[in-house]
Amino acid sequence: MVNEFLARLGTLLTVIGIGLLILFGASYMANTPDFRYFFLGLISMFVGWRFLKRKAPPPPAGRFSTLRKLFAKPKKKQEGKKE
């Protein structure tokens, strides 16, 4: 429950950080750069990324399993093996 909340919070902080960096870019293009947007955006993205990394990786979906079976290379038998 807590990991799911932190992952969602991490996503939110990352999106907010991207928005702040876009605002900084706009202020820079208007020749009035506001570095608060830049630093807050970087901090927000870093904290959000750290929260996202705590989340467990998703289980494999099994997509394309039929294609993998069709194009799988056959295993070679070991020759010279005596029983």
N, C-alpha and C positions, 0 to 999 in steps of 0.2 A: 504494500500500500504506500509506504513512504517512498520507495524507489520510483513508483509510477508517478507520484506527485513531483518528485525532484526532476524526473525526465520531462514532464510537462512544463515545469518552471524553467528548465534549461532551454527548452524550445522557445518559450516566450522571451526569455532574456536574449537569446540569439537573434530573434527577429527584431526586438527592440534595438539591439546593438547595430544591426544592419541598417535600420531606419535612421539611427543617429549618425552613422557614417555617411549616409546619403545626404542628410541635412548638412553635415560638415562640408561635403563636396559642393552642395548648392551655395553655401555661404562663402566658400573659397572662390567659386566662379563669380560671385557678386563682388569680389574684391573686399569683403569684410569677413575674413575667416574667424570663426568662433571655435577655438580649440577645445572648449568644454564639450562640444558635441563629439569631437574626435576622441578625446580621452574617455569620456563616459561610454561611447560606443565600443571602444576596445575593451574596457573593463567588463562591460555587460556581455560582450561576446565571449570573453575568456571564462567568466563565471558560468555562463550558460553552457559552454562547451564542456566544462568540467562536470556539470550536473548531468549532461547527456552521456558522458562516458561512464557514469555509474550504472546506467541501465544495462541489463543483461542483453546479449545479442539475441535476435529473434531466431526461433527454430527454423530449420530449412523447410522451404515450402514444397519441395518435390516437383517443382516445375521442370519441364523438359526431360522428365525421367524416361519417357518413351524414346525420345531421340537419343538419349545417352545409351540406352540398351541397344538400339539399332546400330549405332556407330561405334560401339565398344569393340576394342581389339580383342580377339580371342587369346586366351592365355595359352602359352606354349607348354607342352608337357616336357618334363625333365627326362631327357634321354640318358640312358646308361645307369639308371637307378635300379639296383637289384633288390629284390625282396627276400 
